[in-house]
Protein backbone atom coordinates (compact mmCIF):
# COMPACT_ATOMS: atom_id res chain seq x y z
CA UNK A 1 0.00 0.00 0.00
CA UNK A 2 2.74 2.44 -0.92
CA UNK A 3 1.48 5.90 -1.68
CA UNK A 4 2.19 9.60 -1.75
CA UNK A 5 0.70 10.15 1.69
CA UNK A 6 3.25 9.48 4.39
CA UNK A 7 2.36 6.99 7.08
CA UNK A 8 2.80 8.78 10.44
CA UNK A 9 4.63 6.68 13.00
CA UNK A 10 5.72 7.54 16.54
CA UNK A 11 6.82 5.93 19.79
CA UNK A 12 8.01 6.72 23.26
CA UNK A 13 11.39 5.53 24.54
CA UNK A 14 10.06 2.06 25.37
CA UNK A 15 8.64 1.63 21.91
CA UNK A 16 11.64 3.01 20.06
CA UNK A 17 13.33 -0.31 19.10
CA UNK A 18 10.13 -1.77 17.67
CA UNK A 19 9.26 1.49 15.96
CA UNK A 20 12.63 1.58 14.20
CA UNK A 21 12.27 -2.05 13.12
CA UNK A 22 8.79 -1.40 11.75
CA UNK A 23 9.93 1.77 10.01
CA UNK A 24 12.80 -0.03 8.26
CA UNK A 25 10.61 -2.91 7.16
CA UNK A 26 7.78 -0.70 5.94
CA UNK A 27 10.13 1.52 3.98
CA UNK A 28 11.70 -1.57 2.42
CA UNK A 29 8.20 -2.56 1.32
CA UNK A 30 7.64 0.79 -0.38
CA UNK A 31 5.82 2.82 2.24
CA UNK A 32 6.67 6.45 2.82
CA UNK A 33 6.90 6.77 6.59
CA UNK A 34 6.83 10.02 8.57
CA UNK A 35 8.72 9.36 11.81
CA UNK A 36 7.29 11.85 14.31
CA UNK A 37 9.59 10.77 17.16
CA UNK A 38 10.84 10.02 19.65
CA UNK A 39 14.30 9.84 18.14
CA UNK A 40 16.43 8.79 21.09
CA UNK A 41 16.43 6.69 24.26
CA UNK A 42 15.67 9.49 26.72
CA UNK A 43 12.49 9.04 28.73
CA UNK A 44 9.51 10.85 27.20
CA UNK A 45 5.75 10.94 27.77
CA UNK A 46 3.69 8.76 25.44
CA UNK A 47 0.66 11.12 25.26
CA UNK A 48 2.84 13.73 23.55
CA UNK A 49 3.70 11.33 20.74
CA UNK A 50 0.22 9.85 20.51
CA UNK A 51 -0.99 13.41 19.91
CA UNK A 52 1.36 13.92 16.97
CA UNK A 53 0.04 10.90 15.09
CA UNK A 54 -3.58 11.36 16.20
CA UNK A 55 -3.59 14.98 15.05
CA UNK A 56 -2.16 14.01 11.64
CA UNK A 57 -4.80 11.34 11.12
CA UNK A 58 -7.65 13.44 12.54
CA UNK A 59 -6.69 16.28 10.19
CA UNK A 60 -6.90 13.93 7.21
CA UNK A 61 -3.17 14.18 6.44
CA UNK A 62 -2.99 10.38 6.39
CA UNK A 63 -5.62 7.65 6.57
CA UNK A 64 -3.70 5.58 9.12
CA UNK A 65 -1.07 5.95 11.81
CA UNK A 66 1.10 3.70 13.94
CA UNK A 67 2.04 4.17 17.60
CA UNK A 68 4.40 2.09 19.70
CA UNK A 69 5.03 2.18 23.45
CA UNK A 70 5.84 -0.53 25.99
CA UNK A 71 2.43 -2.15 25.74
CA UNK A 72 0.57 -0.14 23.12
CA UNK A 73 -2.06 0.52 25.77
CA UNK A 74 -1.02 4.00 26.87
CA UNK A 75 -0.73 5.10 23.26
CA UNK A 76 -4.22 3.77 22.51
CA UNK A 77 -5.76 5.47 25.53
CA UNK A 78 -4.10 8.74 24.60
CA UNK A 79 -4.90 8.56 20.88
CA UNK A 80 -8.54 7.69 21.52
CA UNK A 81 -9.02 10.97 23.37
CA UNK A 82 -8.68 12.76 20.02
CA UNK A 83 -11.97 13.17 18.10
CA UNK A 84 -12.18 11.00 15.00
CA UNK A 85 -9.53 8.57 16.18
CA UNK A 86 -10.19 4.86 16.60
CA UNK A 87 -6.96 3.40 17.94
CA UNK A 88 -6.62 -0.32 18.61
CA UNK A 89 -3.95 -2.29 20.44
CA UNK A 90 -2.81 -5.14 18.20
CA UNK A 91 -1.21 -8.39 19.26
CA UNK A 92 -1.52 -10.22 15.94
CA UNK A 93 -2.79 -10.00 12.38
CA UNK A 94 -6.20 -11.39 13.29
CA UNK A 95 -6.92 -8.48 15.60
CA UNK A 96 -5.58 -6.13 12.94
CA UNK A 97 -7.83 -7.56 10.24
CA UNK A 98 -10.93 -7.54 12.43
CA UNK A 99 -10.44 -4.06 13.85
CA UNK A 100 -10.04 -2.66 10.35
CA UNK A 101 -12.99 -4.59 8.98
CA UNK A 102 -15.36 -4.00 11.87
CA UNK A 103 -14.18 -0.91 13.78
CA UNK A 104 -12.61 1.06 10.92
CA UNK A 105 -9.65 1.55 13.27
CA UNK A 106 -7.32 4.24 11.97
CA UNK A 107 -4.37 3.95 14.35
CA UNK A 108 -2.53 0.72 15.14
CA UNK A 109 -0.92 0.59 18.59
CA UNK A 110 1.76 -1.96 19.37
CA UNK A 111 3.74 -2.96 22.44
CA UNK A 112 7.48 -3.35 22.19
CA UNK A 113 7.49 -5.22 25.51
CA UNK A 114 4.66 -7.58 24.57
CA UNK A 115 5.13 -8.79 20.99
CA UNK A 116 8.02 -9.52 18.67
CA UNK A 117 9.00 -7.68 15.54
CA UNK A 118 7.71 -10.26 13.05
CA UNK A 119 4.32 -10.53 14.76
CA UNK A 120 4.08 -6.75 14.93
CA UNK A 121 4.98 -6.40 11.28
CA UNK A 122 2.40 -8.99 10.25
CA UNK A 123 -0.20 -7.09 12.26
CA UNK A 124 0.73 -3.79 10.64
CA UNK A 125 0.64 -5.30 7.17
CA UNK A 126 -2.84 -6.67 7.84
CA UNK A 127 -3.94 -3.36 9.34
CA UNK A 128 -2.82 -1.36 6.31
CA UNK A 129 -4.27 -3.73 3.71
CA UNK A 130 -7.67 -4.63 5.16
CA UNK A 131 -10.63 -2.49 4.07
CA UNK A 132 -13.46 -1.43 6.36
CA UNK A 133 -16.49 -3.65 5.71
CA UNK A 134 -19.08 -0.90 6.17
CA UNK A 135 -22.71 -2.03 6.30
CA UNK A 136 -23.85 -2.82 9.83
CA UNK A 137 -20.37 -1.89 11.07
CA UNK A 138 -20.74 1.65 9.70
CA UNK A 139 -23.84 2.18 11.83
CA UNK A 140 -21.91 1.11 14.91
CA UNK A 141 -18.84 3.17 14.09
CA UNK A 142 -21.08 6.20 13.57
CA UNK A 143 -22.19 5.81 17.19
CA UNK A 144 -18.61 6.17 18.41
CA UNK A 145 -18.16 9.78 17.36
CA UNK A 146 -20.33 12.89 17.41
CA UNK A 147 -21.06 14.49 14.02
CA UNK A 148 -18.16 16.57 12.79
CA UNK A 149 -15.55 14.50 14.58
CA UNK A 150 -14.54 12.42 11.58
CA UNK A 151 -10.96 12.67 10.25
CA UNK A 152 -10.61 15.52 7.82
CA UNK A 153 -14.01 16.97 8.74
C1 LIG B 1 7.07 3.53 29.61
O1 LIG B 1 7.85 2.99 30.64
C2 LIG B 1 5.75 2.79 29.52
O2 LIG B 1 4.97 3.06 30.63
C3 LIG B 1 5.01 3.19 28.25
O3 LIG B 1 5.81 2.89 27.16
C4 LIG B 1 3.71 2.48 27.93
O4 LIG B 1 3.85 1.09 28.02
C5 LIG B 1 2.51 2.95 28.61
O5 LIG B 1 1.41 2.48 28.26
Boltz pocket constraint, residues with backbone or C-beta under 6 A from the ligand:
constraints:
  - pocket:
      binder: B
      contacts: [[A, 12], [A, 14], [A, 15], [A, 46], [A, 69], [A, 70], [A, 71], [A, 72], [A, 73], [A, 74], [A, 75]]
      max_distance: 6.0
